[in-house]
Amino acid sequence: MSRLPFHLAGWSLALCCLFASHPVLAQEDGGVSELVPPTLVADSPALHPAGLEDTTGTVTLELLVDEQGAVAEVAVTASEHPRFTEAAVEAARGLRFAPATLEGRPQPVRMPFVYLFQGRAGAPRVAKVYGSVRARGTRRPLADAAILVSGQAAPVHPDEEGHFLLQLPEGTHTLEVRAPGYRPATFEETLTAGQQLEVIYRLEPLQLKPYETVVRDERPRTEVTRISLHEQELREVPGTQGDPFRVVMLMPGVGSLASGLGYPVVRGGQPAATGFFIDGVRVPMLYHLLLGPAVVQPEFIDTLDFFPGTPPVQYGRLLGGAVEGRVSRPREDRLHATASLDFINSGVFLEAPIHATGTHVSVAGRMSYTGLLASLVTDALSSAGSSSIEAEFWDYQARVEQPVGRGRLRLLALGSSDVLAERAPEEPGQLPDGTPLGASNGAGIVTRFHRVDLRGTHPLAGGELELGVTAGVDTLSLTSERGPPRVVLGEYTLREQSLAGRFRWTRALGQTLQLTAGGDVEHRRATVVATGTGAPAGSRYFSDDDPLTRPTSNARLSGAYAELRWQPTPRWMVVPGLRADAYQLLQEVTHTTLEPRLTVRHALTQSLVLKGGAGLFHQAPTVLLHLPVMDASGLRYGLQEGMQLDVGAEWKPHEQWELSADVFYNPLHRTVELDLRQVLENRRRGGLGADDPAASGEAYGFELMARHPLGNDWFGWASYSFLQSRRRLPVHRYDDRNQHVGIEVTRVPFAFEQEHVFNAAISRKLGRGYTVGAVLHFNTGRPETGELTPQPMRPGEDSAGNPRWVRQDRDAASRMPAFWRVDLRASKAWALDDLMLELSLDLLNASLQQEVLFYEYTSERSAADTSATLRRKEQGFPVVLPMLGLKGTY
């Protein structure tokens, strides 16, 4: 093999390796063919990078020379410095060759090519300093840094990855490193001739975890109302314990079941009427043990979108709003890890790119030790033979993303488990005098779900196609037992298996139109298993028309939708949409729906937008919270139907302030909101099918919000909601002697209506890693309905004229007192070399306020007075959740 002569290129030399003689190729007929290699006809010298004039190095390339003699591809096989690589690759694209030929025909070939960068002759004895500039704590490369070397006027700037190379004469040198937003740092290096030193210079940030407004490629605002929260707005709101989904409880239009519970009552609808999604995958159980953290790690969520009303057409089979957590975008630069620890659980999150294949893997897991803590507390407070408390949970998430051709595949898996039980004792106990204790009862509830979702995206027909398939299992089990010795008396299990597929295609049709079309189909198999004489719903109670006791139900839910986004002028946006759904309880009943929707937005000025929207919505019958089996077997009661009408305005008077106002009216043509109390109290004999559970109603109100997004070291918002929600229900009438006198259908307040709700949240960076925040929440009390609480009463008389409590008609019942609370959060962050540590204290209800949950009605008699004294006592307790947590991020 021979080498072409060196080609002088400024301070560089180009070296090309070719065959010395023509290779001989054998042919099938026994003949031979000669491959004539390419020859260089136009050189392209590489420029020696500035600042490296005294440095010698080589870059070895592999070139693909096409049939015209041009360089079609350049691959780097070896290099001694990134800046030499850039210069060589850029220069190689300008090379021109006489193409290689085979039997006289031009052929593409691959060939090696070497650029030699020759330093200046007679250069002084030097040493090389290879290094990188990173942010302390986060390891983020600082490409905008400047390195000032003593005795040199011009600074040296690192590349995009933060890498730099210095050639310095032997001796001692002082290096000052500066970067915007970081404290300058000075380093001293003593070098010897020929030394090669590798260093990492870390700069301390002026502000740890600053509140910065991140410019994102946001979807256009086509919805009537969409509130999007990012980054620290999701994880540093006081009272939320760092859970993104709990922030929804502080949004406008949202009421609550009780303080501390994270299931929202959105615009006067049941919590089960609002859907929660993780990148299009619906999550059935949102919180561990109702009061605990969400079932998805906070690090998995990058952005939260909240649609309080008129959600887009892809959110189907919902009567209310929608909440979607968008999974954080993969970070391709390096390994990332987060570990957290607090009073009740610990978790870990790992994110790793595989550069060789372009694969990105993320895994997370969390496990509680509430069971251990509960056992220690109950063991310390109870005597031998007493029942014990078991409370524990765990969850997991995993994501794998892989580019495939022009598209991308993503596998997402997540699951959760909760156990809450009072266990009967294993061994009999006794009183202090030795008297044996009798048997005691125990009960437990276990909830679990798993989801596996495979999604792929690929360009198609001028647009982008997304395909997805999701498999899931949901389980809810109730058990009863007695002991000692501990014996399981019965078990009642709701189990639902599902398999769903979906597609979505989006294409721009010119400059002003965009079409989105999609569909989904889901098959659900619901099974009810009741065993034992002590089952909460024994086998003798099974009823064909009772959705919570029918042994098996199969359902198929399918839908298709289309949406056209039309922007005739920059100030107008019109989005009509249509959705069609089929609800099939196989071999029993089929319901079909057609849901038109319309959104209009008009920019009156650069800062003021007027908006309006309307739509028709349907959903299967619901219980207060989502239950497996309910969506399938409840279809025999028919569908719920309602409209959503919304008008409002958005005003941005300043780049750091956003104000919005919405007025809504939601007529509920048909509601089927089944009574959860009958399930919990084992009242199954009559079945829920004895009476038609359908009702109607309406919800209306208005919402105001002022918001300061991330920026200037603080964020916050204030919101006020006026909410009214009514239902037309049969009300039982009772006279003063507690005698039933009739039934009248009339309008009554929704069980969890809160007329006035106010929220204010603020969080501020104080410098040196300190952050403080506070939340103020106020709501007026819910109506006293007797659902999940004692029956409302009023003073009356017995047959002898003595005072006693008698049942109060529901439409005349009073309301609970108003409630307010203050939540606080404080944290301190430390930036170590390659690790960020944060210690935080989050306190829900730091004001120690008690929320009245229900009234207790008592009748007291004294020894001197035979007449009874009627007393109504407020019952409740202050829900205070202190959470001290430590988190480390690598």
N, C-alpha and C positions, 0 to 999 in steps of 0.2 A: 504494500500500500504506500503510495506516495502522498505528499502534501503539496498543495498549491503554495506559491510564494506568499509571504506576509504582505498584507495590504495596510499601509500606513493610514491611520484615521485619527488625526489630531494627536491626542495622547494615547490612542488605542491602536491595536493591531487586530485584523480579522484573519482567522486561520480556517480554511475549509479542507475537510478530509474527504477524498474521493478515491475511486478505484484507480490504480496505476495503469492497469490494462483493462480492456473491455471484458466484462464477464461473458462467459459462454453459457447459454441456456439450452438444455436438451429439448427436442421436440418429439411428439409421439411417433412420427414417421421415421425417426432415427436421425433426422437432420439436426442442425444446430442453429441457434440464433444468437446474435450479439446484442447486448444492451449497451447503448452508447450513453454514458453518464452526462448529466448537465454540465455546462461550462459557464463560468461567471462572465457576464458581459457588462454589467453595471454595478459598480461597488456602492455600498451605502455605509460610510464610516460612522462609528458610534462616537458621540461626544463624551469626553471624560467629565463625570459629574463635578460640579463646583464643590470645593472643599476637600476633594479627595485627590488633588493633583499629585501628592507625594505617595499615593497608594498604588500598588501593582496588584492586579487580579485578573481572573479569567472567568468567562461565562460560556458554558457549553450548551449549544442549542441543537434541536432536531427540527429540520425544516421539511415541509411538504411542498415540493415544487410541482406545479400543475402543468398541463399540456402546453400552456402559453409561456412557461418559464417564469411565472410570477410565484411569489411565496404565498401559499394559501393558508398554511398553519405554521405556528411557531410554538414549540414546546421547550421548556427549560429542563435540562437534565442535570446541570451542576452550576453552582454560582458561589462566589465568595462574599458578595455583599448585595443587599436588596437594591441599592441605587445603581450598581453595575448592571443588575438584571433588567431594571427598567430601561436603561440606556441601550442595552444590547437588543432587547425585544423590539423597541421602537425602531432602531436602525435596521434590523433584519427585514422588516416589512418592505423596505425600499430596495432590497436586492433584486436583481434581474439576471436570469440565466437563459442560455440557449437550452431548450427543454431536452430531457433524455428521450432517446428514440429506440424503438425495437422494430427491426425490419423496416426502418424508414418512417415509422409512424410515431408521433410524439406520445410519451407515456408519463403519467405522474409518478414520482419517486420520492422517497424519504432519504434524507442525507444529513450527516452531522455538519455542524458549523461552529467555529469557536471564535469568540471575540477576546482578544488579549488587551487589557488596559495596562499600559506601561507608565509607571511613575516617572517623574522628572529625574534625569541623571544627576548624581552628586547630591541627592537629598540628604539632609542630616539624619543622624541615628534617631529613630523614632520608636514609639510604642503605640499600640492600637488599643482603644477603649471601645468595646462593644457594650451597648446598654439599651435600656428602655426607661421611659418616664411614665409612671403610673400614679393614679390617685390612691392615697392611703385608705385602706378599708375596703374599697370596692374593686381594686386592681384594674380600673378602667384606664386604657391607654390615653395619654394626653398628647394628641397630635398637634395641638396649638401651643405647645410649650416652646420655650426658647432657652438654649444653653449658652451661657456667656462664660468663655474661658479667659482667665487672666492673661493679659498681654495681647489678646485678639479683639479687634474692633467689631467684627461681624459675628452675630450669634449663629448657632447651629440649630436647625429645627428638625425634630424627628419626623418619621414618615407616619402614615395613617395608623399603623399599629403601635406607634410610640417608640419605634426602634431608631437608634442613631449609631454612627461610627465616628470616632474622633481619632486622628493621628496626631500625636503630640510628641514633642522632643522629650528626651529623658529628663527627669527632674521632678520637682514638686509643682503642682498646678492647683489653682483654686477655681472651682466651677460653681457658678450660680445658676440655678434652675428656676424659671418663672413660668407661670401659666395663669390665664384669667380665671378668677374664682378660687385661687389657691394661694397659700402663704409661700413666699419665696423661701428657698432652702439653699444652703451653701455646703459644698462637699470639697474635700481636699484629697487629691490622689498623688502618690509618689510613684513614678514610673521609671523603669529601666529600659535600655535599648533592646528592641525586639520583643518586649513583653506584650502579651495579649490579655487584657483585663476585661472581664464581664461584670457589669454592675446593673443594679436596679435603683433608680432614684424615685422615691415616693414623696409626693407633696401632700401636705395637710389641707383639706378643703376648708375654706372660710366658713362654710355652713354645711353641717352634716345633714344629709337627706333633705335638701332644700325643697320648698314648695315651688315648683316650676310649672308654668303652663306649657304643656307639650303640644306642639303642632302635629296633628294627626291627619291621616287621610280619611276624614270622617265621611260617612254616608250622608248624602244630601238630606236636609230636613224635609221629608215628605209627609210625616205624621202630624196630626193635630198637636199632640203633646207627647214629647219624649224627653225625659230627663236622663242625661248621661253623666255618670260619675267615673273618675279615673284615679288611679294610683292611691295617694294618701287619703283622698276623699273617701275611699272605701275601707281603709285599714286603720285610720287614726281618729275616728269619730268617737267621742266619749260615750260610754254606756253600751257599746256594741261588741266589746271584747275582740275587736279586730276583724269581725266577720262582715264581709261586704253586703250580704243579703239583709242583715239587720238594719243597715242604713235606710232601707226602704221604709221602715217604721217612722222615720222623721221627714218623709216627703209629704207634699200637699195631697189632700184627698184620701189620706190613710188614717183609719182608726185602729183600735187594738182590742183584742179579747180581754187582756189584763196586762198590767205593767210587767215587763220582763218577758212576755211571750212574743215571739218574733213573727207570728202569722198575721199578715195585714188584713184588715177589713177595708177593701178599696171601694170607695164611692158607694158605701151602703150595701155591698154584696158579701156573700159568705166567703171566708178564706179559700174554700175549695173552688170558688168561681174564678180565682186568679191563678194563672199558670206560671210555674217557675221552670226556666229552661237553662241548660248549659250547652251553648253552641247548637241550638236546635233540638237537644235531647231533653225531654221533660223529666224533671226530678220529682218523684212522688212524695218523699218524706224530706223535709227541708232542714229540720233541726234535731239534734240529739236530745232526747228526753225532754222535748218541748222548750226547756229553759237553756239547754246547752248550746255549744257552737254549731254552726252550719255543717252539713255533711260533706262539704267541699272545702279543701284547703284554700285559704285566702290567696296564696301565691299562684294558684291556678287561674285566678280571675284577674283580668287586665282592665276590663271596662264593664260597667253595669248599666243596662238600658231599662228604664222603667216607663211603661205605657199605662197610665192610670185609666185611660179610656180610648175607645176606637182604635185598637191596635191594628197593624197591617194584616193583609189577607193571609199571610203564611201562618199566622197564629189562629188556628181553627179550633172549633169545638170548645169554646170558652165563652161564658156569659159576661165576664168581667175584664180585668186588665191582664197585663203580662209583664213578667220580669225576666230578662235574659242576661245571664252572665257570659261574657265573651272570654274564651280561654286566651290566656296571655300568649303573645306571639313568640315563637321560638327565638332564643338568643343563640346565634351561631358562633360567637367568638370563643367561648371557653366553657369549662365546667362551672356550674353554679350550684350552690347548696345552701339550704336554710334549715336550721333546727330550732324548735321552740319548746318551751317548758313553762307550765304554770301550775296552779293549784290542782287542777282536775285532769289534765291530759298533757301529753307530749306528742310532738309530730316532727316529721322530717320531709323535706322536699329536695329532690335532686333533678338537675337538668344538664344533659350532656350532649354535645354535638359529635357526630362521627364524620369527620371531614372527608374521609376516603370515599364514602358512599353518599354523602349529603343527608344522612339520616339524623334525626333529632329525637332524643328519648327523654321523657320526663316521668318521674314516678314520685308518689307522695303517700304517706300513711300517717295515721294518728290513732293513738290508743289511750283510753282513760284509765285512771286508777281511782275513780269515784267509788267503785265497789269495795276496794281496800279501805278507803277513808270511811265509808258508811259502816263497814263492819267494825272498824275500830271504835267509832262513836257509839254504835248501838251496843257493842260488847261492854263498853265502859259504863253506859247508862242503864243497862238492863241486867236482870238477874238470870241465873241458870234456868234453862227451859224456856226462855222467851224466844219469840220469833226474831229473825234477823232480816236486815234490809240488803238487797242486792241491786246495785245500779251501776251499769257499765256500758261502754260503747266503743266502737272502732269504725274507721272508714279507710278507704283507699281510693287512689286515682292513678291512672297510668295513661300516657299518651306517646304514640310513635308517629312521626311524620316523615314522609319519604317523597322526594320529587321523582316523578315518573314521566319521562318525555317532557311534553309541554304542560303537563298537569301535576297533580299532587295527591297523595293518599294520606289519610290520617286515621289511626285507630285510637279510640278513646274508650277506656274502661273505668267504671266507678261503682262503688258500692258502700253500703253502710249497715250497721247492726246496732240495736239498742235493746237492753234488757233492764226492766224495772220490776222488782218483785219483793214481796214480803214472804220470806220462807218460814215454814213451820219448823219448830225445833226438832233436832235429831234425837235428843235425849229428854226424858221427862224432867221437869223441874219441881221444886217444892218451896213452900213458904218458909220463913225463918223458924217457925215452930215445928217444921218437919212435915206439915200437911202437903200431900202431893197436889200438884197443879193439874187441872183438867186439860184436855186436848184443845189446841188452838188452830185457827184457820190461817191459811196463807193463799195468796193470789199473785199472779204475775202477768206481765205483758211483754211480748217480744216482737219487735218490728225489724224487718230486713228488706233490702232491695239490692239488686245488681243490674247494671246496664253495660252492654258492649256495643259500641257504635263504630262502624266502618264507613268513612266518607271519602269520596274522590271528586276532584274537580279537573276539568279539561276543556280547552276551547272547542267550540262546536258551532258550525254554521254562522260564523261571524259573532258569536256570543260566547258565554261561559256556561257550561253545564255542570251541575252538582248532583251526584248520586249518593244515596246513603241507605244503610240498612242497620236496624237496631234490634237487639234481642234483650229481653228483660224478664226478671222474676221479682215479684213483690209478695211478702208474707207478713201477716199479722196474726199472732197467736195469743189467746187468753187461756190461762190455766188456773185451776183451783186445787188446793191440797189441804190436808189436815194432819196433825201430828201432836205429840210424838207417838210412835215413830212416824216419820214423814211419809205420807201416802198421797199420790196424785189422784184426785177424785175425778177430774175431767179436763178436757181440752177442747177449745173451739178455735179453729184455724181458718183464716181467709187467705187463699193463695191464688195468685194471678200470674200466668205466663203470657208473654206477648212477643210478637215478631212483627216488625214494621219496616216498610221501605218508603223512600221518598225521592223526589227529584225536583230540581229547580233550574230553570234556564233563563238567562238574562241577556238581552241584546239591545244595543243602541240602534234606533231607526232614524238616522239623520241627526241633526244638531238639536232638535227640540223634543224628540220622542225616545222613550225607553220602555221596552216590553219585558215584563217578568211573568213567566208561566211556571206552574208547578203542580204537584199532586203528592198525595201520600195515602198509604193503605196500611192498616194495622189489624192483626188478628189477635184476639184475647181469649184465653181459656181461663175461666174463673171456677174455682173449686172451693166448697165449704165442707169442712170435716169437723164433726162434733162427736166426741167420744166420752163415755163415763157419765155417771148419774149426776156429777157435780159440774158438768160443762155449763158455761154461761148461757149456752143455747143448746139444750139437750136434744138428742136425736128425735125424741117424741114430739118436739116442737116444729119439725120441718113442715113448711107450707109452700105449696106451689106458687103462690102469689107474693111471697115474702122474699125480697132480693137478698136479705142477709142470712137466710136459712136454706135456700134452694141449693141442693147438692152441687149441681154443675150448670154452668152457662157458657155458651160460646158466642162471641160477638165479633163482627167485622166492622171496623170504622174506616171509611174511605172518603177522600175528598180531592177536589181539583180547584185551582184558582188561577186567576189572571189579573194582572195589574198593569195599567198604562200610565207612565209618568210623562206628562205633557207640560212643557215650559215654553209657551208661545212667545213670552218676552222675559227678560231677566227679572222682572218684578212679579210675574205670575207663575204659580205652580198649581196644576190641577192633576189630581191622582184619582181616577175612577178605578174601582176594583170589583171583582165578582168572585164569590166562592160558593161551591156546591158540595154538599156532604150527604153521605148515606150512612145511617146508623142501623145496623142489622143485628138483631138478636136472633141468631140462626135458628131456623125452623119454627120461629114464633112470630116475630114482628119486624117490620122495616119502616124506618122514618127517613124521609128525604127533605133536605132544606136547600134553599137558595138565598144567599146573603149578599145583597149589593152594598157597596161601601164607597164613600166619596170623601176626599180631602181637598181643601182649597187653601192656598196660602198666597197672600199678596203683600209685597214689600211696599208699604205706603211711603216710607223714606228709607234712607240707608240704615237707620237704626230701629225703625218701628215696623213690625210685621203683624198683619191681621190674619186670623186663621179660623177655619171652621171645618167641621166634619160630621158625618152621620153614617150609621151602619146598622145592619140587622145581625143578631148573634143568637146562637143556640148552644145548648150544652145538655149532657145527660143529667139525670137527677143526682143530687149531691147530699152528702152529710156535711156537718160543720167543717171537718177536716177530711183530706183525701183518705179514702179507705180502699184497699184492694177489693175487687169484685164489684164495687158499687157502680162504676161506670158501665160495666157490662150488664149485670143482671137487673139493674135499676131501669133499663130501657123499657121494661114492660109497663112502666108508669107514664111513658111518653117523654117528650123533651121539654126542657125549659126554653123560653123564648123572650127576647127583649131587644129594645133598640137603645142606641147610644147617640146622643146629640150633644155636640160640644162646639162652643165658639169662644174665642179669646184673642189675646194679643201678647206679643213679646217685644220688649223694648230694651235696647242696649244703649243707655245714655253715655256710657264710658266703656273703654275696652276692658275694664276690670269689674264691671257690674252688669248683671242681667236681671231684668224684672219681667214677670209674667203674670197673667190673669186668665182664668178659665171659668166659664159658666157652663154647667152641664145639666142635662135632663135625660134620665134613663127610664122610660116606661117599661115595666116588666109585665109582658102580656101573660106569661105563664111561668110560675116557679114551682119546683118540686124539691123543697128543702126538708129532707127527712129529719126526724127528731132523734138526735144522738142519745138523749136520756133513756129512751126505751131500750137501746142497745146496752148501755152501761148498767141499767137496773134490772136486766134479765127479764124484761116484760115482752116475751116473745110469743106467748100462747095465742093471743088474738091475731098476731101478725100485723105488719104495717099495712097490709092490703085491705083491712076491714073498712077503712074510709079512704076516699079519694084524697091524696095528700096535696093535690095541685092547688095553687093559690095565684094571686096576682098582686101587683103593687107598682111602686115607682120609687125612684131615688133622684134627688136633685140637690143643687148647691152651687157654691162658687169657691175658687181657690186663688190665693195670692202668694207669690213667692219672690223674694229678693235674694240674689245669690252673688257671692264673690268667689269665683273659681280660684284654683291654685295660682299663686303669684304673690310677690312682695312679702314673702315669709308668712302668709296666713291664708286661710280659706274659711268660708262660713256661709250660712244662709239663714233666713227667717221665713216661715210660712204660716199662713192662717187658712183654715178650711171651715166653711159652713156646710154641714152635711145633714141632709134629711133623707130618711129611708122608711118607707111604709109598706105594709102588706095587708091585703084584704083576706082575713081569716075568720073562721067561725069562733065566736066568743061565748063561753058559757056564762049565763047569768045566775047569780045567787042572791037570795034575800038576806035580811038581817039575822035570820035564824039558821043560815047556812043551808037552806033548801034550794035545790036546783029548780029554776023557774023557766028555763028556755035557752035557746041558742040563737044568736044573731050574728050574721056576717057583717063585719065592719072593719074599718081601717085601724090598724094598730102599729106602733113603732116597731121597726126591726129590732130583734133581740140585742144587737150589738151596735145600735146607732149611738154615735157621739156627736152632739149637735155642733159644738165648737171645739176645734183642735188647734193648738198653737205650738210650734216648734221653733227653737232657735239654737243653732250649733255654731261653734267657733273653735278654731285650733290655730295656735301661733307658735312659730319658732322664736326662741329667745336668744339664740346664739350659744356657742360652746356645747352644742349637742342637746340642749334642753328644749322640750316642747310641752306646752300646757294647752288644755282645752276644756270646754264646758258645754253642756247641753241643758236647755230649759224646756220642759214639756208640760203642757196643760191640756186637759180635756174635761168636758162636762160629762156627768155620769150617764151610764147606760140605763135604759128603762128596766124596771123590775118585772121580768116575764115569767119566772119560775122554770125556765129552761136551764138545766144543770145546777139549779139552786132551789132552795125551799120556795113553796108556793106563796105568792104575795097575799097578805091578809089585811083585814080592816076590822075595827071593833064592831061587835054585834052582841046579841043576847041569846041565851038558851031559853027553853020553854018556861023556866021559872023566873025569867027576867034578869038572871045574873049575867054580867059581862063575860064575853068570850070572843075569841078570834074567829072570824068567818072568812071564806075565800073572797078575794077581791077580783072583780072583773078586770080582765087584762087591759082593756082600753082605758081603765081608770087608775091603773097602778102608778105608783110614784117612780121617781128616778133615784139612782144612787147619787151621793154627793160628788161634787167636782173633785178632781185629783190633779196634783202637780208634783213634779219631782225635778231635781237637779242631778245631772251626771257629771263626773269629773274624770279627767285623764291627765297624767303627767308621765313623762318619759325622759330618759337620759341615754344618749348614744355615744359610743366610743369608737374611734377609727383606729384599729390596730394595723399592722403592716398589710396583711392580706385578709383581714376579717373585720366585719362590722358587728359590734355588740349593742344591744338595746335592752334596757331594763324599763319596764312600764308598769304603772299602776292604774287600772281602770276600775271605776267605782260606779255601778248603776245605783241610782237613788241614794246619793250621798246625803240628801236632805232628810233621809229616814222617814219619809212620808208614808202613811198607811192608806192603801186603796181599799175602799169598802167594796167587797165582792157580793155580799148579800145581807139581808136582814134576818135575824133570828127572832121569832115571835114566842114569847113565854107568858105564862099565866101563873102569878105567885099569890099564895094565900098565907096570911099570918095567923098565928094561934088565936089572937083576939078578934079577928075579923073573918067571918066566913065568906065574905065576898072576895072575888079574885081581883088582883091588880094586873092589868095588861101592860106588858113592856115590849118595846121593839128595840133590839140591840143591833148596832152595826157590827158586822163580822168581817174581818180581814186581817191582814198583817203586812207590815212593811217588807216588800221584796227588795233585799239589798244584796247585790252580787259584787263583792270585791274580787278583783283578779290581778294578782301580781305575776307578771310573766317576764321571761328572759328569752331573747331571740338572738341567734348568731347567724350571720349571712356571710358566705364565702363566695 
